[in-house]
Amino acid sequence: MPTLHLVTGAPGSGKSTVLPHLAHYPFGAVDFDELLAPDGSLLGVPVASPAASQVWPLYNRLWAKIVHMLLRAGRPVLVLCPLTPEEWERAAAGVAGLPRAAWARLDCDDAERRTRLAARGWGNAPVEEALRDADDLRRVVDREFTTSGRSAADVAADLAAWVGGPVPVDGPGRAG
């Protein structure tokens, strides 16, 4: 059975930034943000907004089903998401055959998170919410991969070693 690795992270932790660097490794890697349009919607339905919290369990369940399909390829899968282990367990409960996940989190120091989110145009209230989310995730997921002061390629290499695929397949600047 292929393995499932979930990497959580609050906004600004580097999930979307590291994703392209994972493409050169022999496992599937996906990010919850990949299905969303630039306005945070999916098929016209707002998803990436606190006002849409009632649809989040359905979106999470959709991802559990997608992950199950990816695992059928027989390779490990790494999922970048904003969920807690408890939220994932609820989403995965109705998906038969989904293996138990290994968990880690991407994180950065709070000052760097503020800078990253300000660069996206985030105001003070959403930034403070992201900082609270980061604190919550630090309490529930012990394994950390820091993105502070590190290149996305280096973080991707560390994640790949954790997944069990340290040797990249053909890719820029990589032996393969």
Number of C-alpha atoms within 10 A of each C-alpha: 11 14 18 23 20 25 26 25 27 25 23 25 27 21 27 18 16 22 20 14 19 22 17 21 23 19 23 19 22 23 19 16 18 12 14 16 15 10 12 15 16 16 10 10 13 18 22 18 11 10 9 12 13 10 13 17 14 13 17 20 20 15 21 22 18 12 21 19 12 20 22 12 12 13 15 20 22 27 22 24 23 24 20 19 19 10 14 19 16 14 21 22 12 12 15 9 11 20 15 12 17 15 19 23 27 29 25 22 14 18 10 16 23 21 14 17 18 15 9 10 10 14 11 12 9 14 21 14 13 21 20 13 17 25 14 13 22 18 8 14 17 11 13 16 18 16 23 18 9 10 13 20 15 13 22 24 21 16 21 21 13 13 20 14 16 15 15 17 15 13 12 9 6 11 10 11
